[in-house]
Every structure is written in C-alpha cells, then in structure tokens.
C-alpha cells in the first residue's frame, strides 16, 4: 500500500502529473483555497516541456518548446511566473528537391511562395497550386496537405518527415491536427506562430513550472495508477489526472503513442554567443537521415555560455510523447472509454486534463487552459467527505 499523506487537510485534491496541465491545475486550486498535493512519476517536475542543462548550456531533452498564446489570461499567468522574455520563432527546412540532388536547399518553414518562385521546381508547383480545390480536403493528412500546397511541396516538405515522425504514411493520419501547423505562406510572414504573445525564457520552461508549484507540496518519483485510487480516496476529495490513461489504467497498448529520442551533444568550440546550426529548429524531412530535426536551444534562449548543445531528434522511441491521430479517431474514442472505466472504478471524483490524459496533440497554452478549467470544475463541485473527516465548505 502506497503512503499518500494521510495528514492531508479536509477538501484536499490530488493532482497526478507535474507538467503544464498539472502545475496549472494545482496552482489554480491553491488560489481558489483548496489544499492540493501533486504526485509526479519522474524524478523532476516539468513534464514534456522541461529544460535541462549540459555543461552549463540550457537544452531541451524532449524537443523544442516555444511558448505562444493569444489567451490574455494564460499570457498573464505565465508572465507572473517568469515567462517574460519575448521571442520570434522561425523554422528552417533542409529540403532536397529531387532524389538525385547532392546538396539540399535551406528553406523557410512553413514554405514561403516568395522563396519557392526562385526554385527550379516553381513552374510545376505553380501549376499544382492553380488546381487546388476551394476547400481543403478533410479525408486525411496527406490529402489535406496536397489540397493546400500541391503534391510537389507535400513530397518535398511533409511526406518523408511525416513517415519518420509518425511511423505511418500521411494517408493513415487525421487532418485535424494540421491547421495551424501546416500551411503555405503567401504573405511573407516568417514566424512560425501567429499568436499575440510568444516567449522563450532564458532557462527554458522548467523555472516557470517550478514557480507555479512553489507553494504546492510535490512528491516526485511517485508513479500512480488506478490501483491507487482507493487509497487516495481515503485522504483526498478528488483527483486530477494528467497521465496517459492506458498507463494509468494498467492497460498498456490500448492507445497508440509516438515517442521521440533526443541525442544531445555538447560542442565546446563555440564562443559564448555562437551557435553551430543555422536555426533553433531545422527540419530534416528527407529519409537520407534517420532523425527528423536538429534543435539548438541556444538560438532561442539567448544564453551566453561557452559552447553549445545540438540535439538530434529521432522518432520511434518507446515513450508516450505524442498521441497518434488516425482518420477514424479510434484512439480518441478508446481514451474516452478509459476515462469512463477509471471513473467507474473510483470512489471519488476523477478529472482529466492535459495532452496525455485527453489524448490530444495540443500546445502548452492549451494545456494550461485545460488545467485551469479542470481546477475550477473541481472547486465548483461538491466535495466528497473522507471517512472520519468533515466535508469541506
């Protein structure tokens, strides 16, 4: 039997997971006057967005995390906790236009029509663009992309990257996550995101998440699951779950996940302001290399430190990083069934939020929105009386 703080005060809420969603939910519960305790399975907090330091250089073991939002409440919250350094994120792609090309072109992502006009494939691209349908296809990811940028650009920029990243062809994936991530730019706007606010703190997201949890008790190294619900119900009046539900329910394999593995290398021969790659993120869609992109956080952090760290991101790791969005939404539906199964097994209210628990491919600001909404839902609900304790007001 796991010890889960039998001294928790009346009305206390347990939060499973210390990423953005869990930290935001816990912080908001605390603000609303509810006692809360966070349980994190990893030895550190921060979840998928956490940053780390190698030889004095900040880097991101789980890939790039630029904070962007158009939600004033979310922007205000993160700024209050140290997310104040503005940033303008621009991505490059190392693109081979033909199979027999020896040298790639370094192009903007999303593709810029002004750049494409200078390429030898432009006449073909232009003809394909003229044949685009008025309404983008919603059949699958491949058809959606071709309907907005034509087949040539899809094959140059998206097809191989998708197959490496997801381990599936574009026709086997849903189109739904593409808007806002995949587009063809004709307006010359080169930043990846169009949100009102965009930040990258000099030490990454970890200190911001730590600040959100500064007044919240946290237990790390605590891997919780459905078998812990009975014990939790004796000490807490509700639980907020941000963990992947197949893992939480003890039923691995019921949901499909795509994990990534980053090989991060410290390079000493770069001055305090120098970098090794042409951009923070450089996409490498070609099958000529096994990784999908390089990430050099020093571009984004603005850190002045001797040397730099370049990460090569390899897809296919045995990790639950990204939900797999299929056209028939089979795993989203299975996730909803898992929610019901978990609630049916619980003696007290169970709430779900965040990318993993909701099986949704969302950005950091949306995870915070879900965490705040979840906390308010908990606070608004009737508290369940613990055995031997008075009901909370």
Buried (B, 14 or more C-beta within 10 A) or exposed (E): EEEBBEEBEBBBBBBBBBBBBBBBBBBBBBEBEBBBBBBBBBEEBBBBBBBBBBEEBBBBBBBBBBBBBEBEEBBEBBEEBBBEBEBEBBBBBBBBBEEEEEEBBEBBBBBBBEBBEEBEBBEBBBEBBEEBEEEBBEEBBBBBBBBBBBBBBBBBBBBBBBBBBBEBEBEBBBBBBBEEEBBBBEEEEBBBBEBEBBBBBBBBBBBBBBBBBEEBBBBEEBBBBBEBBEBBBBBBBBBBBBBBBBBBBEBEEBBBBBBBBBEBEBBEEBEEEEBBBEBBBBBBBBEEBEBBBBBBBBBBBEBEBEBBBBBBBBBBBEBBBBBBBBBEBEBBEBBBEBBEBBBEEBEBBBBBBBBBBBBBBBBBBBBBBBBBBBBBBBBEEEBBBBEEBEEBE
